Amino acid sequence: MRTAGFASAAIAVGVYAWGLLHVTGAVVSAEDGGTNSIPIPPCRTPGWESRAEGITGYRVEYVPLRFVCETDDVGDYTTSVPGYVNPVFFLLGLGAAVCFTVVALDSDSSSRRRQAGTGT
């Protein structure tokens, strides 16, 4: 169980890092400036032309991981992070927590059995 917990945790961290790479790329692209930088390139998703004038900026949120394009009229929307990153991160993180909890409870009950058996 301990190995499964470490594997789940490692994969969860890897998936989160993959999402961070996407967010970092979006931030670098947004901060680049220059010709053809309005609206910022990461906010140019399908249908962006209808909201182009309303895009006012962006923000990064880390839990859940996302790059949010802020608008003044039609509502904020997220881009840049693949849709599977947050669910996989949370499910694998939860799986790792369950594995570590089971290991901790098992080792606690094992130590109690040993103490009961030695008469101390």
MARDREN-710200 format. One record per residue (C-alpha): residue number from 1; residue in three letters; x, y, z. Coordinates in steps of 0.05 Angstrom, whole numbers, plus 5000, padded with zeros to 4 digits. Example, Ala and Ser with C-alpha at 12.3 -4.5 7.8 and 13.67 -1.06 7.14 Angstrom:
2
{nr = 1 | rest = ALA | x = 5246 | y = 4910 | z = 5156} $
{nr = 2 | rest = SER | x = 5273 | y = 4979 | z = 5143} $
END
This chain:
120
{nr = 1 | rest = MET | x = 5000 | y = 5000 | z = 5000} $
{nr = 2 | rest = ARG | x = 5057 | y = 5047 | z = 5015} $
{nr = 3 | rest = THR | x = 5085 | y = 5038 | z = 4945} $
{nr = 4 | rest = ALA | x = 5017 | y = 5051 | z = 4915} $
{nr = 5 | rest = GLY | x = 5012 | y = 5115 | z = 4956} $
{nr = 6 | rest = PHE | x = 5080 | y = 5140 | z = 4934} $
{nr = 7 | rest = ALA | x = 5065 | y = 5123 | z = 4862} $
{nr = 8 | rest = SER | x = 4998 | y = 5158 | z = 4864} $
{nr = 9 | rest = ALA | x = 5029 | y = 5219 | z = 4897} $
{nr = 10 | rest = ALA | x = 5086 | y = 5221 | z = 4847} $
{nr = 11 | rest = ILE | x = 5039 | y = 5217 | z = 4787} $
{nr = 12 | rest = ALA | x = 4994 | y = 5270 | z = 4818} $
{nr = 13 | rest = VAL | x = 5053 | y = 5317 | z = 4826} $
{nr = 14 | rest = GLY | x = 5074 | y = 5302 | z = 4754} $
{nr = 15 | rest = VAL | x = 5005 | y = 5318 | z = 4727} $
{nr = 16 | rest = TYR | x = 5002 | y = 5383 | z = 4767} $
{nr = 17 | rest = ALA | x = 5071 | y = 5402 | z = 4740} $
{nr = 18 | rest = TRP | x = 5046 | y = 5389 | z = 4670} $
{nr = 19 | rest = GLY | x = 4988 | y = 5436 | z = 4683} $
{nr = 20 | rest = LEU | x = 5037 | y = 5488 | z = 4712} $
{nr = 21 | rest = LEU | x = 5077 | y = 5485 | z = 4647} $
{nr = 22 | rest = HIS | x = 5015 | y = 5502 | z = 4608} $
{nr = 23 | rest = VAL | x = 4998 | y = 5560 | z = 4656} $
{nr = 24 | rest = THR | x = 5070 | y = 5585 | z = 4653} $
{nr = 25 | rest = GLY | x = 5069 | y = 5584 | z = 4578} $
{nr = 26 | rest = ALA | x = 5003 | y = 5623 | z = 4578} $
{nr = 27 | rest = VAL | x = 5032 | y = 5675 | z = 4627} $
{nr = 28 | rest = VAL | x = 5095 | y = 5683 | z = 4584} $
{nr = 29 | rest = SER | x = 5052 | y = 5692 | z = 4523} $
{nr = 30 | rest = ALA | x = 5007 | y = 5742 | z = 4558} $
{nr = 31 | rest = GLU | x = 5065 | y = 5783 | z = 4583} $
{nr = 32 | rest = ASP | x = 5101 | y = 5783 | z = 4516} $
{nr = 33 | rest = GLY | x = 5067 | y = 5846 | z = 4489} $
{nr = 34 | rest = GLY | x = 5084 | y = 5873 | z = 4420} $
{nr = 35 | rest = THR | x = 5046 | y = 5867 | z = 4356} $
{nr = 36 | rest = ASN | x = 4983 | y = 5826 | z = 4357} $
{nr = 37 | rest = SER | x = 4981 | y = 5823 | z = 4433} $
{nr = 38 | rest = ILE | x = 4911 | y = 5850 | z = 4444} $
{nr = 39 | rest = PRO | x = 4874 | y = 5810 | z = 4466} $
{nr = 40 | rest = ILE | x = 4927 | y = 5767 | z = 4498} $
{nr = 41 | rest = PRO | x = 4939 | y = 5704 | z = 4458} $
{nr = 42 | rest = PRO | x = 4919 | y = 5654 | z = 4513} $
{nr = 43 | rest = CYS | x = 4849 | y = 5685 | z = 4514} $
{nr = 44 | rest = ARG | x = 4839 | y = 5673 | z = 4440} $
{nr = 45 | rest = THR | x = 4796 | y = 5611 | z = 4446} $
{nr = 46 | rest = PRO | x = 4739 | y = 5593 | z = 4398} $
{nr = 47 | rest = GLY | x = 4691 | y = 5651 | z = 4398} $
{nr = 48 | rest = TRP | x = 4740 | y = 5701 | z = 4426} $
{nr = 49 | rest = GLU | x = 4724 | y = 5751 | z = 4371} $
{nr = 50 | rest = SER | x = 4656 | y = 5765 | z = 4403} $
{nr = 51 | rest = ARG | x = 4687 | y = 5781 | z = 4470} $
{nr = 52 | rest = ALA | x = 4753 | y = 5812 | z = 4447} $
{nr = 53 | rest = GLU | x = 4737 | y = 5883 | z = 4467} $
{nr = 54 | rest = GLY | x = 4714 | y = 5860 | z = 4536} $
{nr = 55 | rest = ILE | x = 4778 | y = 5823 | z = 4556} $
{nr = 56 | rest = THR | x = 4809 | y = 5864 | z = 4611} $
{nr = 57 | rest = GLY | x = 4864 | y = 5818 | z = 4637} $
{nr = 58 | rest = TYR | x = 4879 | y = 5751 | z = 4667} $
{nr = 59 | rest = ARG | x = 4894 | y = 5716 | z = 4733} $
{nr = 60 | rest = VAL | x = 4925 | y = 5650 | z = 4753} $
{nr = 61 | rest = GLU | x = 4891 | y = 5605 | z = 4804} $
{nr = 62 | rest = TYR | x = 4930 | y = 5548 | z = 4834} $
{nr = 63 | rest = VAL | x = 4876 | y = 5506 | z = 4866} $
{nr = 64 | rest = PRO | x = 4844 | y = 5486 | z = 4821} $
{nr = 65 | rest = LEU | x = 4899 | y = 5502 | z = 4771} $
{nr = 66 | rest = ARG | x = 4875 | y = 5548 | z = 4717} $
{nr = 67 | rest = PHE | x = 4889 | y = 5609 | z = 4674} $
{nr = 68 | rest = VAL | x = 4829 | y = 5655 | z = 4677} $
{nr = 69 | rest = CYS | x = 4815 | y = 5708 | z = 4624} $
{nr = 70 | rest = GLU | x = 4778 | y = 5766 | z = 4657} $
{nr = 71 | rest = THR | x = 4725 | y = 5804 | z = 4619} $
{nr = 72 | rest = ASP | x = 4684 | y = 5865 | z = 4638} $
{nr = 73 | rest = ASP | x = 4618 | y = 5843 | z = 4610} $
{nr = 74 | rest = VAL | x = 4609 | y = 5769 | z = 4590} $
{nr = 75 | rest = GLY | x = 4640 | y = 5734 | z = 4650} $
{nr = 76 | rest = ASP | x = 4709 | y = 5705 | z = 4662} $
{nr = 77 | rest = TYR | x = 4730 | y = 5641 | z = 4627} $
{nr = 78 | rest = THR | x = 4787 | y = 5592 | z = 4635} $
{nr = 79 | rest = THR | x = 4839 | y = 5570 | z = 4583} $
{nr = 80 | rest = SER | x = 4906 | y = 5537 | z = 4575} $
{nr = 81 | rest = VAL | x = 4903 | y = 5480 | z = 4625} $
{nr = 82 | rest = PRO | x = 4882 | y = 5412 | z = 4595} $
{nr = 83 | rest = GLY | x = 4815 | y = 5390 | z = 4623} $
{nr = 84 | rest = TYR | x = 4842 | y = 5326 | z = 4653} $
{nr = 85 | rest = VAL | x = 4896 | y = 5359 | z = 4697} $
{nr = 86 | rest = ASN | x = 4853 | y = 5379 | z = 4757} $
{nr = 87 | rest = PRO | x = 4810 | y = 5317 | z = 4762} $
{nr = 88 | rest = VAL | x = 4870 | y = 5270 | z = 4755} $
{nr = 89 | rest = PHE | x = 4910 | y = 5310 | z = 4805} $
{nr = 90 | rest = PHE | x = 4854 | y = 5309 | z = 4857} $
{nr = 91 | rest = LEU | x = 4836 | y = 5236 | z = 4847} $
{nr = 92 | rest = LEU | x = 4907 | y = 5212 | z = 4851} $
{nr = 93 | rest = GLY | x = 4921 | y = 5257 | z = 4910} $
{nr = 94 | rest = LEU | x = 4859 | y = 5228 | z = 4945} $
{nr = 95 | rest = GLY | x = 4883 | y = 5158 | z = 4928} $
{nr = 96 | rest = ALA | x = 4951 | y = 5172 | z = 4957} $
{nr = 97 | rest = ALA | x = 4920 | y = 5200 | z = 5021} $
{nr = 98 | rest = VAL | x = 4876 | y = 5138 | z = 5028} $
{nr = 99 | rest = CYS | x = 4936 | y = 5092 | z = 5018} $
{nr = 100 | rest = PHE | x = 4978 | y = 5129 | z = 5069} $
{nr = 101 | rest = THR | x = 4920 | y = 5129 | z = 5118} $
{nr = 102 | rest = VAL | x = 4911 | y = 5054 | z = 5111} $
{nr = 103 | rest = VAL | x = 4986 | y = 5043 | z = 5122} $
{nr = 104 | rest = ALA | x = 4985 | y = 5088 | z = 5183} $
{nr = 105 | rest = LEU | x = 4925 | y = 5053 | z = 5213} $
{nr = 106 | rest = ASP | x = 4954 | y = 4985 | z = 5198} $
{nr = 107 | rest = SER | x = 5021 | y = 5001 | z = 5230} $
{nr = 108 | rest = ASP | x = 4985 | y = 5030 | z = 5291} $
{nr = 109 | rest = SER | x = 4943 | y = 4967 | z = 5300} $
{nr = 110 | rest = SER | x = 5004 | y = 4923 | z = 5289} $
{nr = 111 | rest = SER | x = 5042 | y = 4959 | z = 5344} $
{nr = 112 | rest = ARG | x = 4983 | y = 4951 | z = 5391} $
{nr = 113 | rest = ARG | x = 4980 | y = 4877 | z = 5377} $
{nr = 114 | rest = ARG | x = 5055 | y = 4871 | z = 5391} $
{nr = 115 | rest = GLN | x = 5048 | y = 4908 | z = 5456} $
{nr = 116 | rest = ALA | x = 4989 | y = 4865 | z = 5477} $
{nr = 117 | rest = GLY | x = 5028 | y = 4802 | z = 5461} $
{nr = 118 | rest = THR | x = 5090 | y = 4821 | z = 5502} $
{nr = 119 | rest = GLY | x = 5049 | y = 4839 | z = 5564} $
{nr = 120 | rest = THR | x = 5075 | y = 4911 | z = 5570} $
END
